[in-house]
Amino acid sequence: MTTPTAQFGGEETFLAPPERLFAMLTDLDALAASIPDLVSADRPDANTLHCVVKPGFSFLRGTLRLAIAVEEVQPPRTAAMTIAAQGIGVSMQVRSSIEVEPADTGSRLRWTASLERMTGLLSSVSPGLVKAAADQTIRHAWRQVRQRLGE
């Protein structure tokens, strides 16, 4: 069973210049260091990160294997990423894109993410609960980016 596509997105501002922000957002090693509940990570090639996470959500126990691929990179402005996750009885795929531009205070980031596929046990979870978990993870990610930038 597949759930309808969920859309997320927003705008963030950073003090860092666009080139530095873009480099950090597309650096898979930096991304691995920012993933909550990370168990392990490896880089099979320059554009791919494989990792295992153990999420702490009540509706998602056990571990998830993630394959994160950075695609369509046009430095220092745009990039897209696909995240595929699989675990016991669950599978999902997320497509994300970023656009970085100069702003008075440093950089403006516009981002979007869409949950393209969700199957297995996750498809029976309340969409509100999934959205709340995603929002929590996204807020954590932006805090991590700001911390790594020294903001």
Secondary structure, DSSP 8 states (H G I E B T S, - for coil): -----EEEEEEEEESS-HHHHHHHHH-HHHHHHH-TTEEEEEEEETTEEEEEE---BTTB-S-EEEEEEEEEEETTTEEEEEEEEEETTEEEEEEEEEEEEEETTEEEEEEEEEEEEEEEGGGGS-HHHHHHHHHHHHHHHHHHHHHHHT-
